[in-house]
Amino acid sequence: MNSHVIRGAFQHRIAPIRIVRGYRSRLAAVLLGLGVLQALYVLLIAGVGYLTWLYTLSTLGFGVSLNLVTITFYVGPPVVGLIVILFLLKPLLIRPSRAPQPLQLARDHEPLLFDFVECVCGALGSPRPSRIFVDLRVNASASVPGWRGLFLGHLDLTIGLPLAAGMTLPQFTGVLSHEFGHFAQRTGLRSYFLIQSIQQWFGRVVHQRDGVDAWLDRQCDRRDWRIKAVAHLATFAVKASRKYLSLLMKAGAWISTAFSRQMEFDADRHEVAIVGVNVFQQTSRQIALLSHGLNLAWKDLAQDWSVGRLPEDLAQLAATHTQLLSDEASEQILSMEDNQISGRWDTHPCTFDRMINARAAGFEGIFHLEGVARSLFSDFQGLCRKASVHHYQTILKVEDDAVRLVPALEAIANAEAEREYEAAVQQLFSATSGFCSRWFRLPAETPRLLDEEENQNLADSCFDVRAYDQSVQTNMLHFAALIIRQSGIPVNPTSFRLPAADLETIRHEESVTTRNLNQAMEERRESATHIAHRIESTVARLLNGELGVAIPASRCTEIPDLKAAWISYGVLAQMQDEVMEVRRHYFAVQIVRENAGLFPAAVCANLIDDLETQAVSEIDRIVGRTVELHATVTFDPKLPLTIGGQLDAPGHSRTERIQSFLARIDVLLARLLGQLCWFTVAACPINEFHQPEDVSA
């Protein structure tokens, strides 16, 4: 494909899209609401300032002598007024941190894409974007780049690479036409930018906590009652101001959402004018499927990240996941999409309403060039890799040498293997591998070949996941309460599921729930004895050559190392109690951090330091017990994860080490159990193999 072909596909320019009835009235309502919100905000600041000044003038005429008591009544309210004014002016005084910018494209590197964009804009009669960015969302967006862009008339276009990876050229053209339809809205787009900016302004004041809030919290803990009184009064006034501004935020959302939906309808009509109704419908369905595929890709990324890997091409991974969706899954996703209805607070109308609007437009479309969207890019695969790395570095803050980037096909193969492992665990336990691997144990020795009576499959056991999770949560809450109470800080018994808040009661409840949790784990191990026997016997027969596993010749996933999986899981499963101790200490750290304002600064710092020190010491003991274990867990054939060497993260902060350890040990145990279960359910006698041309032993 070249520029000449693209220009030939846009020989006709569509007639200007007429604004539908009600568009101007809604725009006028938005602008009026914008002015009202600004006036109410300024009125609040002026009101606080006026009351502060009035009180100050009135107190000057009282003639009351100053002393340690009366000075609080003279100085306190004016100080509160100044604090509230400072709080309301925070967006002016404190500049927000800039969000990382997506990857910007240069015309020299993507000449065909820029020519294509100019052709679409020319056909629609819309302004051309000043800059083009790419990111990893299943979305494209038209935006005003800040206040400078508002006054200079600049517009930015951001393209989600998963769209280009999973769409045909007509579908992708429809997406761009929709965004350029927003460009054509001009006054509407700029008005929407203004009201969104005001919403973000209010959001910063209402939700963002900063140094002012922390300073007020510290003053509320001061021993001097006069300072505490002023600080508490200021805190109350700040909360009242936040409540007032939150109401303005809701009013702004109510004003803008209806207009936003109308803007989407208008942009859809631009899209239909270019590609037609049929392609518009195909595009809507494909976006829903690609969104699901991207969610699967993010799940893969989260799990692989904990073991030192990331997909080098997230866009292709999302597109491949979408292609691999079963017909049943696709129909379910599309059915849910079709059954949605537009809500009062939705900024975008539902698919059903958009289709009615598109059909009513009556356009047939002018663009009929076939092909795939990725053909518009000079090196699409290289661009996707670059955008993925850019996202990892700027958003996830991943260091270059911290992970290994794996190809999308390898990531897909690993994800498929994980699903096989999880299905095997579900078949044996009727529960997830993440749940079972926290208590299920296998012997840390050579597997035995059990006789038939010992290996018989007993009645299926029912493992109550919710009850177990409740036991764990309650025990960790009691442990955190005990730690906090021992430091001299009172606790709310209701928040920690306690009958009373005295130290003896908390100590007794923590002891009881710890004993109950250990008992619950032992009961589940006893109930799963027949599963443990079946796994052990199967592994023994596989290692002895009595059984084999039929593998389809088309399988591209590495076969796990059975012996390493057995030895590794057996050893690590014996440390489940120690891992639980790490988890309890880290949970207590999180509770203390979330409630730091209730602690004296020194007590809070010392408590966090003690808890993290104990957690890291426990981690060191766990890792130390595995140093002599020579088995290697085959997470990745090219980057094996040894048991003794990489469970912790030396060189990082203690918090990062604890987070890394818990994430990795959870994935490690779950994957090892999944591999053993997969071998167990897939094993069969050698003499039962058929059609050797289709399978390999």
N, C-alpha and C positions, 0 to 999 in steps of 0.2 A: 504494500500500500504506500502511496506517495501523496504529496500535496495536491497534485493535479487531479487524482481520483477523488479526493475529499472535496475539493472545490466543485467538481462535477456533480457530487451528490447534493449540493446545496445551491442548485441553479435558481431556485425559486425562493423569494422572500415572502413570508406569510404576512397577511394583513394584520395591522395592529390589533392586539387583544383588547377588547372593550372591557372597561371596569364594570363589574356587576353592580346591580342596584344595592345600595346599603354600604358599599365600600367607603365612600367619602364620609357618610354619616358616622361609621365606626371609627374612621381615622380622626374625625373631629372630636369624637368622644374620648379617644386616646389622648389627643393633645390637650383637651380640657382637663381630663383626669391627671395628666402630667403636671399641669399648672397648679391644680388643687393640692396634689401631694407635696409639691415643693412649698406651697404657701403654708400648709399645715406643719411641715418640718421647721420652716423658719419661724413660724408662730410659736412653736414649742420652745425654741432657743430664746426667742425674744421674751416669752412669758417667764421663763426661769430667770433670765437676766433682770427683768423688771422687778420680780418679787425679791430677788437678792438685793438689788439696789434700794428698794422700798424698805426692806427690813433693816438694812444698814443705816439708812437715814433716820428711821423711827427710833432705833436703839440709842442714837447719839443724844436724844433729848430726855432720856430717862433719868439721868443724873445718878444712877446707882454706882456705888463705889466698886472698883475692881478688886476681886480677890480670886482665890483658886476655884471657887464655885461659880461666881457670876461671869467670869471670863469665858466659860464654856458657852453660856447663853448669848454672849455678845459675838463671839468669834465663830462658834459652831455652825449656825445656819448659813452665814455668808460663805464659809469654806465648803459646805455641802453644795451650795449653788454653783460655786466655781468648779467643783469636781464634776457636777452634772453637765455643765456647759462644755468642759473639756471632753467628757465622755461623748457628747453629741457631735463634737467637732473632730472626733478621732479620724474620720476618713480624710479630712483636710490636713491634719497634723501628722498622721502616720501613713505613709504610702504603702500600699499593699505589695507583697512580693509578686513578681511577674511569673505567670505560669510558663513552663517550658514551651517554646515555639515548635510547631511541627517542622518537618523537613521541607525546605523551600526548593522548588525546581527552577532551573535556569533555561532560558530559551535555547541557548547554544547546545545544551545536552538533550533537550526534548523538543526539537523543532516541529515535528509532526503533531504532537499534542497541542502546542501553542497555535499552530495553523488551524487545527480542528476547532479549538475553542473560539478563535476569531470567526470561523465560518458559522458556528452555531449562534454566536452573538449577533453577527450580521443578519442572519435569517430572522432572528427575533427582534432586531432593532434595539438591543439592550446594550448598556455599557460593557466594555471589556474589563476583565479583572486586572488590577494593578500587579498582583502577585498570585502565584499558584503554589499551594502547599499539598503535601500528601501525608496521611497518617494511617493508622491501623484500625479504623472504625468502619463498620458497615453503614457508611453515611457520607454524604457530601454536604457542604455548608457554604452559604454566602454570608459574609460578615463585613461590618464596617471596622477597619483597623484602628480603633481608639478615636479619641477626640480630634486628633490631627487628621485622620482619615475622614471624619465627619465633615470638617470644614473644607478640606481639599478635594472631596468627592472621590476618594480612593475606595476600592472594594477588593476584598480578598476572596479567593476560591480555595476551599480545602477539599481534596478528593480522598476518599477512603480506598486504599489499595485492595482490600478484599472485594470491593465492588468490581474493580477492573479484572481481578483474578477469576471471578466467578460469573461474569456477565457477557452476553453477546454485545456486539457493537451497537445495534439499535437500542438495547436496554440501557447501556451506558450513556448513549446519546440522550435518552429520555431523562436520566438522572441529571445530567449537566443542563439540559434545557429547563428543568424545574428550577435549578439554582439560578440560572440566568433570568428566569421569570421573576425571581426575587430582586435581581439587579434592576430589572425594568420597573419595579415598583417605586424606586427612587425615594419619594417623600415618605412612603409607608415604611420602607426599610430603615430610613434614618430615624423616623419617629419611634420605631420599635427598638432601635439601638438606644435611644434616649431613655425610654421607660425601663429597659433592661439594666441600664447603667444606674438608674435610681434604685431599682430593686437590689442590685448588688451593693449599693451604698448603704441602704437600710439593712441588708443582710450582714454587712460587716459590723454595724453598730449593734445589732440585735444578738448575733451569734458568736462573733469573734471575741475571744478572751485574750487580753494582752497584759502588758506591765501594769496598767492602771487597775485592772481587776485583781491581779496578784498583790499589788500594794495595798488595796483595800482589805483583802483577806488577811494580810499580815497585821494591819492596824486593828482589825476586829479581835485579834488574839492578844493584843497588848494588855498589860496588867493595869495600866493607868485607866481608871473608869471614864475619865473625860475624853481621852482619845478613842476609847472603845465606843462611847456614846455617839460621838461625831461620825465615826467610821460606820457604825450600824445604821445611822440615819442616812448617810450618803449611799450605803448599799441599798437601802429601801428605795431611795429616790432614783437610783440607777435602774433598779428592777422595774419601777413604775414607768420610767422612760422607755425601757425595752418593750414593755407591754404595749405602750402607746404606738411605738414604731412598728411593732409586729402587726398591729391592726392596719397600719398604713401599708405594710407589705401585702397583706391579704387583699386590701382594696386595690392595690396596683396589679396584683395577679388577676383579680376579677375583671379589671378594666382591659388588661392586655390579652388574656387568653382567647376571648371571642374574636378579637381582631387578628390574633395570630392564626387561628383556624381559617379565617377568611383569606389571609395572605397565602396560606397553603393551597386553598381552593384555586386562587388566582394563579399561583405558580403551576399547579397541575394543568390548568388550561393551556399554558404555554408549552408544557411537555407534550400534551396530546396534539397540539397544533403541529409539532415537529414529527412525532413518531406514530401517532394514531392511538386509538383506544385499545386495540389488541395488544400492542407492545406495552402500553401503560399497565395493563392488567398483568402481563407476564413479569414486568419489572417489580410490581408490588409483591407478587408471590415469591420471586427470586430473592428479594431483600429479606423477607421473613425467613426463608431457608438459610440464607447466608448468615443471618444473625444467630440462628441456632448453631450453625457450624462454627462461628467465631466463639460462641460460648464454650463449645467442646474444646476448641483450641486453647482457650484461656485455662480451662481445667487441666489440660495436659501440661501447659506451661507451669502452672502452680506446683504440680507434683514433680515435674522434672527439675524445677529450680532448686528444690530441696536436696537434690542429689547431684547438683553441679552441672546441669545441662539446661540449654534453652534452644528452642527451634530457631534456626537461622532465617527462616522465611515464614513469619506468622500468617501473612496474607494467603500464601499458597496452602498452608496447613488448614486454614479455615475453609478455603475452597474445596480442598480434598475431603475434609470431613462432610461438607455439604453433598458432594458427589456420592459419598458412601452411605448416605441416609437411606434406609429402607423405604419402600413405597408406603408401608403402613405408618412409619414415623413421619414422612413428609406430609401425608394426608392429615395426620393428627395436628401437625404444626399449622398447616394452612386452614384447617377447620377452626382452630382456636383464633387465628387471625381474622377469619371471616365473621366470627360470632362476636367480636368485640363491638362495643358501642362507644360513641363519643361522650366523654364526661364533661361536666361544667368547668372543671379546672384543667382540662387537657389543652395543651398548646397545639397539638396536631389532631385533625379529625381521624376517625377510624377508617379502615380500608373500605368498608361498605359505603359510607357516605362519600368517600373520594371517588369510588367507581360511579355512583349516581351522578356526581358533578361532572366527571369526565365524559360520560355518555351524553349528557345534556349539552356539552359543548359542540358536538356534531362535527368535529374535525377528522379528516382521514389521514393526515400526516403527509409530509413531503420527503422524509428521509427513508430510503429503502436499501441502503448499502449493507450487505451481509458481512459477517466476519466476527472476530472476537475482540473484546475491548483492549486486551493486552497488546494488540498489534499497533496501537497508537504510541507506545513507548519504545524508545530506542533499545533499551536493555531492561526489560521488565523484571526479570529475575534478579538482576543485580540491584535494581532500585528497591525491590522488596527486601532484600537482605540489608541494604543500607538503612532503610526506614526501620526495620526491626532492631538493628543495633542502635540506631538513634533513640528509639523508644526505651530500650533497656538501659542506656546510659543516662538519659535525661529524666525519664519518668521513674524507672525502677531503681536508678542509681547503682547499677551493677558495674563492678570494675572489670576491665578488659580481661584480666587473667583469672577471674573468679569462677568462670564457667566455661564449658565447651559448647560451641554452637553446633548443632546437629542438623543435617538436611531434613527437609520437610517429610520426605518419604520414610526416612528412618524414624522420625518422630511419630508418624502415622503408624508404622509397624509396631513401635513400642506401645502406643495407645491401644492398638488392637490386641496386643498380648496382654495388657493390663485388664482389658475387658474379659478376655478369656480366663485369666486368673480369678477375677472377681466372680464370674459366673460359676466357676468351680467351687469357690468358697460358699456361694449361695446354695449350690446343689447339696453340699455336705452339711452346712450349718443352718441354712435358711436365715442367714444374717450376713452383715458386711465383714470384709476382712479387717477394716479398721477397728471394728468393735471386738471381733474375736481375738485378734492378735494382742490385745491388752491383757488377756488373762489365760488364753489357751496355751498349754505347754506340751512339749515333746521332750523325750529324754536326750540329754547331751552326750550320747554314746552311740556306738554302732547299732543300727536298727536290727531288731530281732525278727526272725521268721516265726510268727505266732501260729499256733495250731488252730483248727477250725472253730473249736468251742470258744477260744479266747478272742477270735476274730469275727465272731458272728455279729451281724448288724442288729443292734437292739432297737427298740422303738424310738422313733424320732423324738428328740428333745426340743422343747420350746424355750428359747433364750429371750428373756424379756429385756430388750435393749433399753427401753425407756426407764424401767425400774433401776437398772444398773447405772445409767447416766444420772438419775436422780440421787442415787447413793453416793456417787463420786462427787457431784456438785455440792451436796449437803456436807460431806466430810471436808471438802476443801474450804467451804464457808466457815465451818467450825474451826478449822485449823487457822485460818486467817483471823478470825475473831479472837482466838486464844493468843496469837502473837501480838495483836494490837492491844488487847486488854492487859497483857503482861508488861507492855511498855508504858502503862499508865493512862491510856486514852480510853474513854468510855465508848461502848458500841451500842447500836440500836438492835435489840434482840430480834425484832421482826425482820430486819434486813438480812440477818444471818441465820434465820430459822432456828432461833433459840427460845426456850421458855422464859429465861431470865438472863440478865446481863452481868451478874456477879462472877468473879473469877472462878470460884469453885464449881458453879453450874456449868460454865463454859468448858472447864477442864474435863468435867465428867461427861458432857455431851460429846466432846471431841473424842474421848477415849471410846465411848460407846459406838459412835459412827465409824471409827477406824476399825474396831473389832467387827462390826457388821459388814463393812466393806470387804475385809479379808475373808470373812465367812462366805459372803456372796461369791467371791472369786473362786473359792474352793468348791462351792456347790456347783458352779458352772463347769469347773474342770472335771468334777465327778460325773456330771451329766454328759459330758463330751468324751468320756473314757472310750466308748465304742468307736468314736471317730478317730481318736488318737491311735487306737489299736489298728484300725483299718489303714490309716496313713502309714504307720510304722511297718506293717506287714507288706504293704504294696511297695514301699521304698526298698525294703530288703529284697523282695523278689525282682525288682527292676535292677538293683545293683548286682544280684546274682545271675542275671540273664534269664530268669524264668518268665519274665513278662517283658513286653515292649510297648512302644507308643507309636501309633500310626500317624504320620505327619503328611499332610497334602504336599505334593510336589510344588505347588504354587506358593507355599508359605515362604515369606521373606523375613520372618522374625527369627532371631537367634534362639536356639533351644537352650533353656536354662541348665546350669550345672547342678544336677540332682544332688550329688554328694555334698557340694559346697552349701547348697540350700539347707540340707538336713542338718549339717554340723552347725552352721551359722544360726539357724532358728533355734536349735536346741540350746545353744549357749546363751543367746540373747534373751530367750524366754525365761530363763532362770533369774533374770534381772528385772522382771516386771515390777516387783515391789520397790526396788531402788529407783526405777524410772518414775514411779508414782510419787516418791518423795521429792524428786526434782520438780514434778508437775505441781505439787502442793506448795512448795516454796515459791515457785514462779507465780502461781495464782495469788499468793499473799502479797508479793511485790506489786502486782497489778492493782490489787485493792488499795494498797497504801498510796500508790502513785495517783490513782483516780480521786483519792480523798486527801491529797496532800495539804489542802487548805485547813483541814481540821487538826493538823499536827503542828507542834512547834518545829521550826525548821531543822534544828539539830536532831531532835528525836526522829523525824522523818528520814533524814539522811542516814543516820546510824542504823535505823531499822532496815531500810532498803539494802544498805551495805552488808549487814549481817545475813539477811535472807539470801542475797545473791552469792555471798561467799560460801554459805552452806550448800547451795545448789551446785555451784561450780565444783566444790570438793566432792560432792556425790558423783558428778559427771566424771571427774578424774578417776574416781575409784572404779566406775563402770568400765571406762576405757582401759584402765590399767589391768583389769581382769581379762581383757580380750587381746592383750598384746601378743601373747604366745599362741593365739589361734591363727593357724596358717591358712584357713579357708578364706576365699575371696568371693564376695557377693557380686554376681555378674549383672549389675545395673546396666553397664555399658561395656561391651567387649573392648572398646578403644580406651576407656577410662575406668578401669576396675576400681571399685570402692572397697578397700580393705577394712576389716572390722576394727583393727586396732589403731589405724592411722588417721582416719578422716571423720570420725564421728563428732569431734569437737572442731572449733574454728579458732585456732591460735592466732593471736595478733589482733583480734577484734575485742570490743568491749564485752564485759561479762553478760550484759543483757543480750547482745548479739550471739554470744556463745550458747547461752541457754536456749534462745529461740531456735538457733540452728540445730542444736542437739535434739530438741523435742520434735522438730519438724522431720529431721532425718531419721530418727529412731522409729517414729511412727510409720513413715513410708517404708523403711527397711523391714520392719517386722511384718507389716501388711503384705508387702510384695513377696517376701520369703514364704509366708503361709500360703499365699495365692499360688506360688509355683508348686509347692508340695501338694496342694489340693488338685491342681491341674494335672500333675502326674498321676495322682490317685484315681481321678475319674476317667482319665484317658487311657490308662493301662489296660492291656488285654493280652492273652496268651499269644506267643509267637505263631503257633500253628493256626490262629484265626485270621492272620493277615491275608487279604485277597488283593488281586489286581496290583501286583508290585509296580506296574508302570505308573500308577497314580499316587502311590504313597512311598515313603521311605521310612525305614525302621530307625 
